[in-house]
Amino acid sequence: MLFSGARLIPGLEARIAADPALAALLDESRARDAAATTPDPTHDTAHALRVAHWTIRLGDAEVGGEVEVGGVEVVGGETLDAREAIAAALLHDAVNPPKDSPERAVASAKSADLARERLASLGFAPEAIERVADAIRDHSFSRGAVPATPLGRALQDADRLEALGAIGLLRCISTGVRMGSAWFHAHDPWAEARPLDDGCYSIDHFFTKLLTLPATMRTEAGRLEAERRATFLREFVAHLGGELGRPAPLA
């Protein structure tokens, strides 16, 4: 049974449990969590399962079903392979160096290589292996790639959604703590008289990256959900400014 909070879409738990290959990938993801020196909630199994949920949802909206996002119905064409989407999500962070490691830029390529090896051993068809591996390779923000397939676009958007909204706020602060960053500059929280530095101040990351993400989304449903979640972050920044007595310069 998946842990609490994993039942994100109808049939996700049953689909994984009924598929020996996906169940093996889930077990391996949990084993990576258990082997980590310190827990990393930004790239753990719970993160992978949320990405699986949104990869399927966004992929279906782009190429298949009808999905309501933020009160807007998005309709697409053919069906996305949910098995490939789940496999891609469970493996997309299989190689996960620290955020400030020089290896970070090649992590998605290394995860793609691992995916090719594992999926072949689990009996995935060669064409499916290449679709999954290509999607994993190109999902990374730091790689700067534009995915060429519906699976790649859905996986990239699903992973970026995790950086926005309530979960994105938690991830941003959690990552900042792991890197030794302050929440914000005590005397100039909005970088009005200094350069933005998200290596030192977590709130700066809102402006260097997070609030720019909606414009990078590759699917219509992803963009709509990203805008909804970015609105939450802007509201948080406005509240923070009010508590500090330093209104945030948000457009």
C-alpha positions in Angstrom: 0.0 0.0 0.0 1.3 3.5 -0.9 1.8 5.8 2.1 -0.7 8.4 3.2 -1.2 11.2 0.6 -0.2 9.0 -2.4 -3.8 8.4 -3.6 -3.8 11.4 -5.9 -5.7 10.0 -8.9 -8.2 7.2 -9.2 -6.4 4.0 -9.9 -2.8 5.2 -9.3 -2.3 2.9 -6.3 -4.0 -0.1 -8.0 -2.1 0.5 -11.3 1.3 0.4 -9.6 0.4 -2.5 -7.4 -0.9 -4.5 -10.3 2.2 -3.9 -12.5 5.3 -5.8 -11.2 7.7 -3.5 -13.1 6.1 -0.3 -11.7 5.9 -1.9 -8.2 9.6 -2.6 -8.4 10.4 0.9 -9.4 8.4 2.2 -6.5 10.2 -0.1 -4.1 13.6 1.1 -5.5 12.5 4.8 -5.1 11.6 4.1 -1.4 15.0 2.3 -1.0 16.8 5.4 -2.2 14.8 7.5 0.3 15.8 5.1 3.1 19.5 5.1 2.1 19.7 9.0 2.0 21.9 10.4 4.8 19.3 13.0 5.5 15.7 13.1 4.2 15.1 15.2 1.1 11.4 15.9 0.8 12.0 17.9 -2.4 13.0 14.8 -4.4 11.6 11.8 -2.5 9.1 9.2 -3.4 6.1 11.4 -2.4 7.4 14.0 -4.9 7.8 11.3 -7.6 4.2 10.2 -7.1 2.8 13.7 -7.2 4.8 14.1 -10.5 3.3 10.9 -11.8 -0.2 12.2 -11.0 0.4 15.5 -12.8 2.3 13.9 -15.7 -0.8 11.7 -16.5 -3.2 14.6 -15.9 -1.3 17.1 -18.1 -0.5 14.5 -20.7 -4.1 13.5 -21.0 -5.1 17.1 -21.4 -2.5 17.7 -24.1 -3.0 14.5 -26.2 -6.1 12.8 -24.8 -8.9 13.4 -22.4 -10.7 16.3 -20.8 -9.1 17.8 -17.7 -10.4 20.7 -15.5 -7.6 22.9 -14.3 -8.3 26.0 -12.3 -12.0 25.9 -13.4 -11.0 25.7 -17.1 -11.7 22.5 -19.1 -8.7 21.5 -21.3 -9.3 19.0 -24.1 -6.7 17.1 -26.2 -6.5 14.3 -28.8 -5.0 10.7 -28.3 -4.2 9.0 -25.0 -0.9 9.2 -23.1 0.6 5.9 -22.0 0.1 6.1 -18.2 2.5 3.3 -17.6 5.3 5.2 -19.3 4.3 8.4 -17.4 4.5 6.6 -14.0 7.8 5.0 -14.9 9.3 8.4 -16.0 8.1 10.0 -12.8 9.5 7.3 -10.5 12.9 7.5 -12.3 13.2 11.2 -13.1 15.2 12.0 -9.9 16.9 8.6 -9.6 20.3 10.4 -9.7 19.9 13.3 -7.4 23.1 15.2 -6.4 22.9 18.1 -4.0 21.3 21.3 -5.4 24.6 23.2 -5.3 26.7 20.3 -6.7 28.5 20.8 -10.1 27.0 17.4 -11.0 23.5 18.9 -10.9 23.6 20.0 -14.6 24.0 16.4 -15.7 21.8 14.7 -13.2 18.8 14.3 -15.6 21.1 12.7 -18.3 22.4 10.3 -15.7 18.9 9.5 -14.5 17.9 8.8 -18.2 20.9 6.4 -18.5 19.8 4.6 -15.4 16.2 4.5 -16.7 17.3 2.8 -19.9 19.1 0.1 -17.9 16.3 -0.5 -15.4 13.5 -0.4 -17.9 15.2 -2.9 -20.3 15.7 -5.3 -17.4 12.0 -4.9 -16.4 10.8 -5.8 -19.9 9.8 -2.5 -21.3 9.7 -2.3 -25.1 12.6 -0.5 -26.7 10.4 2.3 -28.1 8.9 2.9 -24.7 12.3 3.0 -23.0 13.5 5.7 -25.4 10.4 7.8 -24.8 10.8 7.6 -21.1 14.5 8.1 -21.1 14.2 11.1 -23.4 11.5 12.7 -21.2 13.7 12.2 -18.1 16.8 13.7 -19.8 14.9 16.8 -20.9 12.8 17.5 -17.9 15.4 19.4 -15.9 15.2 23.1 -15.6 19.0 23.5 -15.5 19.3 21.6 -18.8 17.2 24.1 -20.6 15.8 21.6 -23.1 12.5 21.8 -24.9 11.0 18.2 -24.9 10.0 16.9 -28.2 7.3 14.4 -27.1 3.9 14.7 -25.3 5.4 12.6 -22.4 8.4 14.9 -22.2 6.3 18.0 -22.1 3.9 16.6 -19.5 6.8 15.4 -17.3 8.7 18.7 -17.4 5.5 20.7 -16.6 4.5 18.3 -13.8 8.0 18.6 -12.2 7.9 22.4 -12.5 4.5 22.6 -10.8 6.1 21.2 -7.7 8.1 24.4 -7.4 5.0 26.5 -7.2 2.0 26.8 -4.9 2.0 25.6 -1.3 4.3 22.7 -2.1 6.7 25.0 -3.9 6.8 27.3 -0.9 7.7 24.4 1.4 10.3 23.1 -1.1 11.9 26.5 -1.5 12.4 27.0 2.2 13.4 23.4 2.7 16.1 23.7 0.0 17.3 27.0 1.5 17.7 25.4 4.9 19.7 22.6 3.4 22.0 25.1 1.6 22.4 27.3 4.7 20.4 30.2 3.3 18.6 32.9 5.3 14.9 33.3 4.6 15.4 36.9 3.4 17.8 39.8 3.7 17.0 41.5 7.0 17.4 45.1 5.8 16.5 44.7 2.1 14.2 41.7 1.7 13.1 42.7 -1.9 16.6 43.4 -3.3 15.8 47.1 -4.0 19.4 48.2 -3.3 21.3 44.9 -3.9 21.6 42.2 -6.5 19.2 39.2 -6.1 21.1 36.3 -4.5 19.0 33.1 -4.1 22.0 31.2 -2.8 21.9 33.4 0.3 18.3 34.3 0.6 15.4 31.9 -0.1 12.9 34.6 -0.9 15.1 35.8 -3.7 14.5 32.5 -5.4 10.8 33.6 -5.9 12.1 36.4 -8.2 15.1 34.6 -9.9 13.1 31.5 -10.8 9.8 30.5 -9.3 7.5 33.4 -10.5 9.0 33.0 -14.0 8.0 29.3 -14.3 4.4 29.8 -15.7 5.8 31.3 -18.9 8.0 28.2 -19.4 5.2 25.6 -19.3 4.8 23.5 -22.4 1.2 22.4 -22.0 -1.9 24.5 -21.7 -3.1 22.7 -18.7 0.3 23.1 -17.1 0.3 26.8 -17.7 -3.1 27.2 -16.2 -2.2 25.3 -13.0 1.2 27.1 -12.8 -0.5 30.5 -12.9 -2.9 29.4 -10.2 0.0 28.3 -8.0 2.1 31.4 -8.8 -0.8 33.5 -7.5 -0.5 31.7 -4.2 3.2 32.6 -4.0 2.5 36.2 -4.9 -0.1 36.4 -2.1 2.5 34.9 0.3 5.0 37.5 -0.7 2.4 40.3 -0.2 1.6 38.9 3.3 5.3 38.7 4.2 5.7 42.3 3.1 2.9 43.3 5.3 4.3 41.5 8.3 7.7 43.1 7.7 6.3 46.5 7.2 8.1 46.5 3.8 5.5 46.1 1.0 6.7 43.8 -1.8 7.2 45.4 -5.2 5.0 43.0 -7.1 3.5 43.9 -10.4 
